[in-house]
Amino acid sequence: MTAQHESLLRDVTLRDGLQLTGKVLPVERKVEIVRGLLALGVPALEIGSMARPDLVPPMANTMELIAALTPQELQRCWVWVATPRHVEKAAAAGVRNFQYCFSASDAHNRANIGRTTEDSVAAMPDAVRLARAAGGEIQLCLATSFTCPFDGPVDPERVLAIANDSRTEGAADIVIADTLGQAHPAQVSALIAAVRDRTPRRRIVFHGHDTWGMGVANTLAALAAGATMVDGALGGLGGCPFAPGASGNTSSEDILFATRPHWFTPAKLATLVGLTERLLADLGEPNRSRAAEGARSKAAAFEWVIPG
């Protein structure tokens, strides 16, 4: 079985996907999307953020969404956190999967979270302790692992140093994020392989953006190098409001079409495309998924094209 077939997609539409839209989706719509994606077989979702609502308005109703989901649904859902206090609040609401995120570059961490990277690393043991006390798991998520919008290229050794820091060792997973979508496949392959070979054994997650059209290629390179979970968003939605130049995430539809997990069928692609089109219509956003475009083509003899 190939690494691609063993991989898990985590759809991040409801967090990273919505951040730049400027619109707050009603809780009922978010619940509908969560349940629609889980019913299709999407293994994991990122559903929201504990970021301040005045800074990231589309995340304002994350706590209401958490309250609307069942414990069983929350077992497959992740929430973005940046401080031990975030973990504490989310855990009290029922969250058990925490993505503790900060940037490999100081300049972006200051813009995004308001502190140095060292401050975020220093606080991580408390975040780990709180997550474990709640019976949960925590990920170490390193934004700007390749490039920073303010400082330019990020030294891979800086990423590896953070991954090897004793204060981050409580993380079950490590997320390597191409926040700006500026990495290319050889870079992604090299860094994922270095994390695999030179840091504590953890599940490796790749979070990519498609700014320069390398989203699917970088995702496949990450999988071949040892990542087993990859992030995507419906229709290629997304981007970081504190990272000038960042654009949409790699499309979930494109990742699924490329990797073909066992549960993904032409009928499920059709359902997913419909779900995406309704969401994008609500948001007034374009569909950047090439697989969705292909599914709406006139090549009727191809089983992945949607009939009619």
C-alpha positions in Angstrom: 0.0 0.0 0.0 1.4 3.4 -0.9 2.0 6.3 1.5 -0.7 8.2 -0.3 -3.3 5.6 0.4 -2.3 5.5 4.1 -2.6 9.2 4.4 -5.3 11.1 6.3 -6.8 14.3 5.0 -7.7 16.9 7.6 -10.1 19.4 6.1 -9.3 22.8 7.6 -12.1 24.8 5.9 -13.8 26.0 9.1 -10.6 27.4 10.5 -7.9 28.3 8.0 -10.4 28.3 5.2 -12.6 30.9 6.7 -10.0 33.3 8.2 -9.7 35.6 5.3 -13.3 35.6 4.1 -14.4 38.3 6.6 -17.7 36.6 7.1 -19.0 34.7 10.1 -20.8 31.6 9.0 -23.8 30.8 11.3 -23.2 27.9 13.7 -25.9 25.9 12.0 -24.1 26.1 8.7 -20.8 25.1 10.3 -22.5 22.1 12.0 -24.0 21.1 8.6 -20.5 21.2 7.0 -18.9 19.3 9.8 -21.5 16.5 9.6 -21.5 16.5 5.8 -17.7 16.0 5.7 -17.6 13.4 8.4 -20.5 11.5 6.8 -18.5 11.4 3.5 -15.6 9.8 5.3 -13.2 12.7 5.7 -11.1 11.4 8.6 -10.3 14.7 10.5 -11.4 18.3 10.5 -10.1 21.5 11.9 -13.2 23.4 13.0 -12.1 26.6 14.6 -9.7 28.7 16.6 -9.4 30.2 20.0 -8.0 33.4 18.5 -9.5 36.7 19.6 -12.7 37.3 17.7 -11.9 41.0 17.2 -8.7 39.9 15.4 -10.2 37.0 13.4 -14.0 37.6 13.3 -14.9 34.4 11.3 -13.8 32.4 14.4 -16.1 34.3 16.8 -18.6 31.4 17.2 -16.1 28.6 17.6 -17.2 27.9 21.2 -20.8 27.7 20.1 -19.8 25.2 17.3 -18.0 23.0 19.8 -21.0 23.0 22.1 -23.3 22.0 19.2 -21.2 18.9 18.3 -21.3 15.5 20.1 -18.3 14.1 21.9 -18.0 11.4 19.2 -17.8 14.1 16.5 -15.3 16.1 18.5 -13.0 13.1 18.6 -12.3 13.7 14.9 -12.1 17.5 15.2 -9.1 19.8 15.9 -9.1 23.3 17.3 -6.3 25.9 16.9 -4.7 27.2 20.1 -1.8 29.4 20.8 -1.6 29.6 24.7 -2.1 27.3 27.7 -5.2 29.4 28.5 -6.6 28.6 25.0 -6.1 24.9 25.8 -7.8 25.3 29.2 -10.9 27.0 27.7 -11.2 24.7 24.8 -10.8 21.6 27.0 -13.6 22.8 29.3 -15.9 23.1 26.3 -15.2 19.5 25.3 -12.3 19.7 22.8 -9.8 16.9 23.0 -7.6 17.6 19.9 -5.5 20.7 20.2 -3.3 22.2 17.5 -0.8 24.4 19.5 0.5 26.7 16.8 3.3 29.2 16.6 5.7 30.4 13.9 9.3 29.3 13.3 10.1 32.9 12.5 9.9 35.5 15.3 8.6 38.3 13.0 5.5 36.3 12.0 4.9 35.0 15.5 4.9 38.5 16.8 2.4 39.6 14.0 0.2 36.5 14.4 0.3 35.8 18.2 1.9 38.8 19.7 5.0 37.1 21.2 8.3 35.7 20.3 8.8 32.2 19.2 10.8 31.5 22.4 7.8 32.7 24.5 5.6 30.2 22.6 8.0 27.4 23.1 8.4 28.2 26.8 4.6 28.0 27.3 4.2 24.7 25.6 4.8 22.4 28.6 1.8 24.0 30.3 -0.3 23.5 27.2 0.8 19.9 27.0 0.0 19.4 30.7 -3.5 20.8 30.3 -4.3 18.8 27.2 -3.2 15.6 28.9 -5.2 16.4 32.0 -8.3 16.6 29.8 -7.5 13.2 28.2 -6.6 14.9 24.9 -3.7 15.1 22.4 -1.7 18.2 21.3 0.1 18.9 18.1 3.1 21.0 17.7 2.3 23.2 14.7 5.1 25.3 13.1 3.8 28.0 10.9 6.2 29.6 8.4 8.4 26.5 8.3 9.8 27.5 4.9 9.4 31.2 4.4 8.3 34.3 6.5 6.5 37.2 4.9 8.7 39.6 6.9 12.1 37.9 7.2 12.2 35.7 4.0 13.6 32.2 3.9 13.5 30.2 7.2 16.6 28.1 8.0 15.5 24.4 8.2 17.8 24.0 11.2 15.6 26.4 13.1 12.6 24.2 12.5 14.6 21.1 13.6 15.8 22.9 16.7 12.3 23.6 17.8 11.2 20.1 17.0 14.1 18.8 19.2 13.6 21.2 22.1 12.7 19.3 25.2 9.9 21.7 25.9 8.0 20.5 22.8 8.5 16.8 23.3 5.0 16.3 24.7 3.4 16.7 21.3 1.9 13.7 19.6 2.2 15.2 16.2 4.3 17.8 14.4 2.7 20.0 11.7 5.1 21.5 9.1 3.3 24.4 7.5 4.0 26.1 4.2 2.1 29.2 5.4 2.8 31.3 2.3 2.6 28.6 -0.3 6.1 29.5 -1.5 7.8 26.2 -1.0 8.6 23.8 -3.9 8.5 19.9 -3.8 12.2 19.4 -3.3 12.2 21.8 -0.3 9.2 20.0 1.2 10.6 16.6 0.7 13.9 17.6 2.3 12.4 19.2 5.4 9.8 16.4 6.0 12.6 13.8 5.6 14.8 15.8 8.1 12.0 15.9 10.6 11.4 12.2 10.1 15.1 11.3 10.6 16.4 13.9 13.0 13.6 14.6 15.5 11.6 12.6 18.0 9.2 10.0 16.4 5.8 11.6 15.9 3.1 11.6 13.3 4.2 14.2 10.7 1.5 16.5 9.3 1.9 18.7 6.2 -0.1 22.0 5.9 0.3 23.5 2.4 -1.1 26.5 0.5 -1.4 26.8 -3.2 -0.2 30.4 -3.7 2.3 29.4 -6.4 0.4 26.4 -7.8 2.5 23.9 -5.9 -0.1 22.8 -3.4 -0.8 19.2 -4.7 2.8 18.7 -5.7 4.1 19.7 -2.3 1.5 17.5 -0.6 2.5 14.5 -2.6 6.2 15.3 -1.9 5.4 15.4 1.9 3.6 12.1 1.8 6.5 10.4 -0.1 8.9 11.8 2.5 7.0 10.5 5.5 4.0 12.7 6.3 0.9 10.7 7.0 -1.7 13.5 7.6 -2.2 16.4 5.2 -4.3 19.5 5.4 -6.7 20.9 2.7 -9.7 23.2 2.4 -12.8 23.0 0.3 -12.4 24.9 -2.9 -8.9 26.1 -1.9 -10.3 28.6 0.6 -8.0 30.2 3.1 -4.9 32.1 4.1 -3.5 33.8 7.1 -4.7 37.4 7.9 -1.3 38.1 9.4 0.8 36.8 6.5 0.9 39.2 3.6 1.0 37.2 0.3 -0.6 34.1 1.7 -3.5 32.7 -0.4 -5.8 29.7 -0.3 -5.0 26.3 1.2 -4.5 23.4 -1.1 -7.9 22.2 -2.2 -9.3 19.2 -0.3 -10.9 18.0 -3.5 -7.6 18.1 -5.4 -5.8 16.3 -2.6 -8.4 13.5 -2.5 -8.4 13.2 -6.3 -4.6 12.9 -6.3 -4.3 10.5 -3.4 -7.4 8.3 -3.8 -8.0 7.1 -0.3 -10.0 3.9 -0.2 -13.3 5.6 0.9 -13.2 8.2 -1.9 -15.4 7.4 -4.9 -16.8 9.4 -7.8 -20.1 9.7 -6.1 -18.5 11.1 -3.0 -16.5 13.6 -5.1 -19.9 14.8 -6.6 -21.3 15.2 -3.1 -18.2 17.1 -2.0 -18.3 19.4 -5.0 -21.9 20.2 -4.3 -21.1 21.0 -0.6 -18.3 23.2 -1.6 -20.3 25.1 -4.2 -23.0 25.9 -1.7 -20.5 27.1 0.8 -18.6 29.3 -1.7 -21.9 30.8 -2.9 -22.7 31.7 0.7 -19.3 33.3 1.1 -19.1 35.0 -2.3 -15.7 33.3 -2.9 -14.4 31.7 -6.1 -13.8 27.9 -6.4 -10.0 27.3 -6.8 -10.3 23.5 -7.0 -9.1 22.1 -10.3 -10.7 18.8 -9.5 -14.1 20.5 -8.9 -13.6 22.2 -12.3 -12.8 18.9 -13.9 -15.8 17.2 -12.2 -18.1 19.8 -13.9 -16.5 19.3 -17.4 -18.2 17.7 -20.4 -15.9 14.6 -20.5 -18.9 12.3 -19.8 -17.0 9.1 -20.4 -14.7 9.7 -17.4 -16.3 8.3 -14.2 -15.2 11.2 -12.0 -17.2 13.7 -14.1 -20.5 14.6 -12.5 -23.4 13.5 -14.7 -25.6 16.2 -16.2 
